Amino acid sequence: MGHRLSKIVTRTGDSGTTGLGDGSRVAKDSPRIVAIGNVDELNSTIGLLLTEALPDAVVTCLTTVQHDLFDLGGELSIPGHHAITDAHIAGLEAEVERFNVDLPRLKEFVLPGGTRAAALAHVARTVCRRAERSLVSAASSDTIGELVRVYVNRLSDLLFVIARALNRAGDRPDVLWRRDRG
């Protein structure tokens, strides 16, 4: 593995195709590759969020998520390979419960904002939803593991709760939608 990425410029993608982990080549705009790209963008967005000053519990959680997303991308890049398990889903659900337990109950919709960290968590949530939509699209024409889609769906819930927890940690209220603003 030490020399696995020693050659970065390969020119193999110059024709508009890219290689999958099983050795096959597909168009760079195929639904599977779009989904892989969206998951990669999600991981990068979480990486950006991790550059903020965050509570240790959030850092630990999101670092685990980044590793999971890399594994999930591997699953997508190797047709027939399964990396995401029920334990991954259960882990996300446990984190949602842990971060949500001390948050006030919502009576209105939450708008993205509050602290910078919370706003970045909301950006990650919306990127996550796009990744989820692309996975659903890819699954209509290709075999995509169901747990991959479930994981990304749960992750968007977690990112929403983390955004709220970050506002609370920053002593800022959630930005609530006001129906009576007119």
C-alpha positions as protocol buffer text, in pm:
chain_id: "A"
residue {
  index: 1
  type: MET
  ca { x: 0 y: 0 z: 0 }
}
residue {
  index: 2
  type: GLY
  ca { x: 295 y: 235 z: 54 }
}
residue {
  index: 3
  type: HIS
  ca { x: 338 y: 293 z: -320 }
}
residue {
  index: 4
  type: ARG
  ca { x: -24 y: 254 z: -419 }
}
residue {
  index: 5
  type: LEU
  ca { x: -66 y: 617 z: -526 }
}
residue {
  index: 6
  type: SER
  ca { x: 286 y: 686 z: -647 }
}
residue {
  index: 7
  type: LYS
  ca { x: 169 y: 768 z: -1000 }
}
residue {
  index: 8
  type: ILE
  ca { x: -96 y: 1039 z: -993 }
}
residue {
  index: 9
  type: VAL
  ca { x: -114 y: 1137 z: -1362 }
}
residue {
  index: 10
  type: THR
  ca { x: -221 y: 824 z: -1551 }
}
residue {
  index: 11
  type: ARG
  ca { x: -401 y: 974 z: -1854 }
}
residue {
  index: 12
  type: THR
  ca { x: -643 y: 678 z: -1845 }
}
residue {
  index: 13
  type: GLY
  ca { x: -940 y: 910 z: -1788 }
}
residue {
  index: 14
  type: ASP
  ca { x: -865 y: 1150 z: -2071 }
}
residue {
  index: 15
  type: SER
  ca { x: -1128 y: 988 z: -2292 }
}
residue {
  index: 16
  type: GLY
  ca { x: -1409 y: 1051 z: -2040 }
}
residue {
  index: 17
  type: THR
  ca { x: -1408 y: 714 z: -1868 }
}
residue {
  index: 18
  type: THR
  ca { x: -1286 y: 606 z: -1529 }
}
residue {
  index: 19
  type: GLY
  ca { x: -1195 y: 271 z: -1379 }
}
residue {
  index: 20
  type: LEU
  ca { x: -1395 y: 93 z: -1114 }
}
residue {
  index: 21
  type: GLY
  ca { x: -1236 y: -125 z: -850 }
}
residue {
  index: 22
  type: ASP
  ca { x: -1329 y: -441 z: -1040 }
}
residue {
  index: 23
  type: GLY
  ca { x: -1124 y: -326 z: -1342 }
}
residue {
  index: 24
  type: SER
  ca { x: -1421 y: -224 z: -1557 }
}
residue {
  index: 25
  type: ARG
  ca { x: -1440 y: 123 z: -1712 }
}
residue {
  index: 26
  type: VAL
  ca { x: -1747 y: 346 z: -1710 }
}
residue {
  index: 27
  type: ALA
  ca { x: -1831 y: 695 z: -1829 }
}
residue {
  index: 28
  type: LYS
  ca { x: -1737 y: 966 z: -1583 }
}
residue {
  index: 29
  type: ASP
  ca { x: -2097 y: 1091 z: -1592 }
}
residue {
  index: 30
  type: SER
  ca { x: -2256 y: 753 z: -1521 }
}
residue {
  index: 31
  type: PRO
  ca { x: -2498 y: 752 z: -1225 }
}
residue {
  index: 32
  type: ARG
  ca { x: -2257 y: 540 z: -1019 }
}
residue {
  index: 33
  type: ILE
  ca { x: -1968 y: 782 z: -1072 }
}
residue {
  index: 34
  type: VAL
  ca { x: -2194 y: 1082 z: -1001 }
}
residue {
  index: 35
  type: ALA
  ca { x: -2289 y: 915 z: -671 }
}
residue {
  index: 36
  type: ILE
  ca { x: -1923 y: 843 z: -588 }
}
residue {
  index: 37
  type: GLY
  ca { x: -1841 y: 1207 z: -659 }
}
residue {
  index: 38
  type: ASN
  ca { x: -2124 y: 1332 z: -441 }
}
residue {
  index: 39
  type: VAL
  ca { x: -2014 y: 1107 z: -153 }
}
residue {
  index: 40
  type: ASP
  ca { x: -1658 y: 1238 z: -199 }
}
residue {
  index: 41
  type: GLU
  ca { x: -1787 y: 1597 z: -192 }
}
residue {
  index: 42
  type: LEU
  ca { x: -1981 y: 1515 z: 125 }
}
residue {
  index: 43
  type: ASN
  ca { x: -1665 y: 1379 z: 287 }
}
residue {
  index: 44
  type: SER
  ca { x: -1477 y: 1695 z: 187 }
}
residue {
  index: 45
  type: THR
  ca { x: -1755 y: 1914 z: 326 }
}
residue {
  index: 46
  type: ILE
  ca { x: -1737 y: 1729 z: 657 }
}
residue {
  index: 47
  type: GLY
  ca { x: -1359 y: 1780 z: 645 }
}
residue {
  index: 48
  type: LEU
  ca { x: -1420 y: 2154 z: 612 }
}
residue {
  index: 49
  type: LEU
  ca { x: -1657 y: 2144 z: 910 }
}
residue {
  index: 50
  type: LEU
  ca { x: -1385 y: 1965 z: 1109 }
}
residue {
  index: 51
  type: THR
  ca { x: -1153 y: 2266 z: 1064 }
}
residue {
  index: 52
  type: GLU
  ca { x: -1380 y: 2461 z: 1303 }
}
residue {
  index: 53
  type: ALA
  ca { x: -1341 y: 2460 z: 1680 }
}
residue {
  index: 54
  type: LEU
  ca { x: -1585 y: 2182 z: 1771 }
}
residue {
  index: 55
  type: PRO
  ca { x: -1670 y: 1987 z: 2085 }
}
residue {
  index: 56
  type: ASP
  ca { x: -1459 y: 1672 z: 2115 }
}
residue {
  index: 57
  type: ALA
  ca { x: -1764 y: 1447 z: 2083 }
}
residue {
  index: 58
  type: VAL
  ca { x: -1851 y: 1605 z: 1747 }
}
residue {
  index: 59
  type: VAL
  ca { x: -1493 y: 1571 z: 1622 }
}
residue {
  index: 60
  type: THR
  ca { x: -1483 y: 1203 z: 1719 }
}
residue {
  index: 61
  type: CYS
  ca { x: -1821 y: 1136 z: 1560 }
}
residue {
  index: 62
  type: LEU
  ca { x: -1747 y: 1317 z: 1233 }
}
residue {
  index: 63
  type: THR
  ca { x: -1401 y: 1162 z: 1202 }
}
residue {
  index: 64
  type: THR
  ca { x: -1564 y: 819 z: 1224 }
}
residue {
  index: 65
  type: VAL
  ca { x: -1817 y: 930 z: 963 }
}
residue {
  index: 66
  type: GLN
  ca { x: -1537 y: 1037 z: 729 }
}
residue {
  index: 67
  type: HIS
  ca { x: -1382 y: 690 z: 751 }
}
residue {
  index: 68
  type: ASP
  ca { x: -1724 y: 532 z: 696 }
}
residue {
  index: 69
  type: LEU
  ca { x: -1782 y: 750 z: 389 }
}
residue {
  index: 70
  type: PHE
  ca { x: -1447 y: 642 z: 246 }
}
residue {
  index: 71
  type: ASP
  ca { x: -1552 y: 279 z: 296 }
}
residue {
  index: 72
  type: LEU
  ca { x: -1890 y: 359 z: 142 }
}
residue {
  index: 73
  type: GLY
  ca { x: -1716 y: 508 z: -162 }
}
residue {
  index: 74
  type: GLY
  ca { x: -1515 y: 188 z: -185 }
}
residue {
  index: 75
  type: GLU
  ca { x: -1836 y: -11 z: -186 }
}
residue {
  index: 76
  type: LEU
  ca { x: -1967 y: 204 z: -469 }
}
residue {
  index: 77
  type: SER
  ca { x: -1646 y: 169 z: -668 }
}
residue {
  index: 78
  type: ILE
  ca { x: -1640 y: -212 z: -649 }
}
residue {
  index: 79
  type: PRO
  ca { x: -1970 y: -352 z: -780 }
}
residue {
  index: 80
  type: GLY
  ca { x: -2085 y: -638 z: -559 }
}
residue {
  index: 81
  type: HIS
  ca { x: -1864 y: -536 z: -263 }
}
residue {
  index: 82
  type: HIS
  ca { x: -2035 y: -460 z: 70 }
}
residue {
  index: 83
  type: ALA
  ca { x: -1864 y: -241 z: 329 }
}
residue {
  index: 84
  type: ILE
  ca { x: -2158 y: -73 z: 506 }
}
residue {
  index: 85
  type: THR
  ca { x: -2332 y: -291 z: 764 }
}
residue {
  index: 86
  type: ASP
  ca { x: -2625 y: -272 z: 1003 }
}
residue {
  index: 87
  type: ALA
  ca { x: -2370 y: -177 z: 1272 }
}
residue {
  index: 88
  type: HIS
  ca { x: -2285 y: 140 z: 1079 }
}
residue {
  index: 89
  type: ILE
  ca { x: -2654 y: 235 z: 1069 }
}
residue {
  index: 90
  type: ALA
  ca { x: -2698 y: 157 z: 1440 }
}
residue {
  index: 91
  type: GLY
  ca { x: -2393 y: 371 z: 1517 }
}
residue {
  index: 92
  type: LEU
  ca { x: -2542 y: 671 z: 1337 }
}
residue {
  index: 93
  type: GLU
  ca { x: -2877 y: 624 z: 1510 }
}
residue {
  index: 94
  type: ALA
  ca { x: -2703 y: 611 z: 1849 }
}
residue {
  index: 95
  type: GLU
  ca { x: -2517 y: 934 z: 1770 }
}
residue {
  index: 96
  type: VAL
  ca { x: -2840 y: 1105 z: 1666 }
}
residue {
  index: 97
  type: GLU
  ca { x: -2994 y: 1009 z: 2000 }
}
residue {
  index: 98
  type: ARG
  ca { x: -2685 y: 1116 z: 2197 }
}
residue {
  index: 99
  type: PHE
  ca { x: -2664 y: 1462 z: 2040 }
}
residue {
  index: 100
  type: ASN
  ca { x: -3040 y: 1516 z: 2037 }
}
residue {
  index: 101
  type: VAL
  ca { x: -3115 y: 1422 z: 2398 }
}
residue {
  index: 102
  type: ASP
  ca { x: -3043 y: 1766 z: 2546 }
}
residue {
  index: 103
  type: LEU
  ca { x: -3179 y: 1977 z: 2261 }
}
residue {
  index: 104
  type: PRO
  ca { x: -3509 y: 2161 z: 2301 }
}
residue {
  index: 105
  type: ARG
  ca { x: -3807 y: 2018 z: 2117 }
}
residue {
  index: 106
  type: LEU
  ca { x: -3876 y: 2185 z: 1785 }
}
residue {
  index: 107
  type: LYS
  ca { x: -4202 y: 2370 z: 1726 }
}
residue {
  index: 108
  type: GLU
  ca { x: -4096 y: 2525 z: 1393 }
}
residue {
  index: 109
  type: PHE
  ca { x: -3868 y: 2443 z: 1105 }
}
residue {
  index: 110
  type: VAL
  ca { x: -3500 y: 2529 z: 1146 }
}
residue {
  index: 111
  type: LEU
  ca { x: -3327 y: 2753 z: 894 }
}
residue {
  index: 112
  type: PRO
  ca { x: -2954 y: 2702 z: 828 }
}
residue {
  index: 113
  type: GLY
  ca { x: -2753 y: 2941 z: 1041 }
}
residue {
  index: 114
  type: GLY
  ca { x: -2657 y: 3036 z: 1391 }
}
residue {
  index: 115
  type: THR
  ca { x: -2288 y: 2977 z: 1445 }
}
residue {
  index: 116
  type: ARG
  ca { x: -2048 y: 2931 z: 1157 }
}
residue {
  index: 117
  type: ALA
  ca { x: -1995 y: 2568 z: 1259 }
}
residue {
  index: 118
  type: ALA
  ca { x: -2371 y: 2503 z: 1266 }
}
residue {
  index: 119
  type: ALA
  ca { x: -2411 y: 2666 z: 925 }
}
residue {
  index: 120
  type: LEU
  ca { x: -2134 y: 2442 z: 787 }
}
residue {
  index: 121
  type: ALA
  ca { x: -2310 y: 2138 z: 936 }
}
residue {
  index: 122
  type: HIS
  ca { x: -2623 y: 2245 z: 748 }
}
residue {
  index: 123
  type: VAL
  ca { x: -2420 y: 2274 z: 426 }
}
residue {
  index: 124
  type: ALA
  ca { x: -2291 y: 1920 z: 490 }
}
residue {
  index: 125
  type: ARG
  ca { x: -2652 y: 1808 z: 546 }
}
residue {
  index: 126
  type: THR
  ca { x: -2764 y: 1949 z: 211 }
}
residue {
  index: 127
  type: VAL
  ca { x: -2467 y: 1793 z: 33 }
}
residue {
  index: 128
  type: CYS
  ca { x: -2560 y: 1468 z: 205 }
}
residue {
  index: 129
  type: ARG
  ca { x: -2915 y: 1492 z: 71 }
}
residue {
  index: 130
  type: ARG
  ca { x: -2778 y: 1544 z: -281 }
}
residue {
  index: 131
  type: ALA
  ca { x: -2557 y: 1239 z: -239 }
}
residue {
  index: 132
  type: GLU
  ca { x: -2864 y: 1044 z: -127 }
}
residue {
  index: 133
  type: ARG
  ca { x: -3061 y: 1153 z: -434 }
}
residue {
  index: 134
  type: SER
  ca { x: -2775 y: 1047 z: -661 }
}
residue {
  index: 135
  type: LEU
  ca { x: -2758 y: 707 z: -489 }
}
residue {
  index: 136
  type: VAL
  ca { x: -3130 y: 658 z: -548 }
}
residue {
  index: 137
  type: SER
  ca { x: -3080 y: 754 z: -911 }
}
residue {
  index: 138
  type: ALA
  ca { x: -2785 y: 517 z: -950 }
}
residue {
  index: 139
  type: ALA
  ca { x: -2986 y: 235 z: -790 }
}
residue {
  index: 140
  type: SER
  ca { x: -3250 y: 267 z: -1061 }
}
residue {
  index: 141
  type: SER
  ca { x: -3000 y: 153 z: -1325 }
}
residue {
  index: 142
  type: ASP
  ca { x: -2731 y: -30 z: -1126 }
}
residue {
  index: 143
  type: THR
  ca { x: -2699 y: -247 z: -819 }
}
residue {
  index: 144
  type: ILE
  ca { x: -2635 y: -24 z: -518 }
}
residue {
  index: 145
  type: GLY
  ca { x: -2651 y: -176 z: -172 }
}
residue {
  index: 146
  type: GLU
  ca { x: -2959 y: -75 z: 25 }
}
residue {
  index: 147
  type: LEU
  ca { x: -2753 y: -9 z: 338 }
}
residue {
  index: 148
  type: VAL
  ca { x: -2554 y: 255 z: 149 }
}
residue {
  index: 149
  type: ARG
  ca { x: -2871 y: 452 z: 91 }
}
residue {
  index: 150
  type: VAL
  ca { x: -2991 y: 397 z: 448 }
}
residue {
  index: 151
  type: TYR
  ca { x: -2654 y: 511 z: 587 }
}
residue {
  index: 152
  type: VAL
  ca { x: -2661 y: 836 z: 390 }
}
residue {
  index: 153
  type: ASN
  ca { x: -3024 y: 900 z: 490 }
}
residue {
  index: 154
  type: ARG
  ca { x: -2938 y: 855 z: 859 }
}
residue {
  index: 155
  type: LEU
  ca { x: -2628 y: 1069 z: 816 }
}
residue {
  index: 156
  type: SER
  ca { x: -2836 y: 1365 z: 700 }
}
residue {
  index: 157
  type: ASP
  ca { x: -3042 y: 1331 z: 1020 }
}
residue {
  index: 158
  type: LEU
  ca { x: -2722 y: 1326 z: 1225 }
}
residue {
  index: 159
  type: LEU
  ca { x: -2586 y: 1636 z: 1051 }
}
residue {
  index: 160
  type: PHE
  ca { x: -2911 y: 1821 z: 1126 }
}
residue {
  index: 161
  type: VAL
  ca { x: -2889 y: 1730 z: 1494 }
}
residue {
  index: 162
  type: ILE
  ca { x: -2518 y: 1818 z: 1506 }
}
residue {
  index: 163
  type: ALA
  ca { x: -2597 y: 2160 z: 1357 }
}
residue {
  index: 164
  type: ARG
  ca { x: -2844 y: 2221 z: 1639 }
}
residue {
  index: 165
  type: ALA
  ca { x: -2597 y: 2090 z: 1898 }
}
residue {
  index: 166
  type: LEU
  ca { x: -2329 y: 2323 z: 1763 }
}
residue {
  index: 167
  type: ASN
  ca { x: -2560 y: 2622 z: 1798 }
}
residue {
  index: 168
  type: ARG
  ca { x: -2627 y: 2520 z: 2155 }
}
residue {
  index: 169
  type: ALA
  ca { x: -2255 y: 2473 z: 2226 }
}
residue {
  index: 170
  type: GLY
  ca { x: -2196 y: 2820 z: 2080 }
}
residue {
  index: 171
  type: ASP
  ca { x: -2471 y: 2974 z: 2296 }
}
residue {
  index: 172
  type: ARG
  ca { x: -2672 y: 3064 z: 1988 }
}
residue {
  index: 173
  type: PRO
  ca { x: -3035 y: 2973 z: 1931 }
}
residue {
  index: 174
  type: ASP
  ca { x: -3144 y: 2781 z: 1625 }
}
residue {
  index: 175
  type: VAL
  ca { x: -3267 y: 3008 z: 1348 }
}
residue {
  index: 176
  type: LEU
  ca { x: -3635 y: 2925 z: 1335 }
}
residue {
  index: 177
  type: TRP
  ca { x: -3863 y: 2976 z: 1039 }
}
residue {
  index: 178
  type: ARG
  ca { x: -4127 y: 3232 z: 1120 }
}
residue {
  index: 179
  type: ARG
  ca { x: -4458 y: 3191 z: 946 }
}
residue {
  index: 180
  type: ASP
  ca { x: -4578 y: 3527 z: 1083 }
}
residue {
  index: 181
  type: ARG
  ca { x: -4296 y: 3739 z: 941 }
}
residue {
  index: 182
  type: GLY
  ca { x: -4518 y: 3909 z: 680 }
}
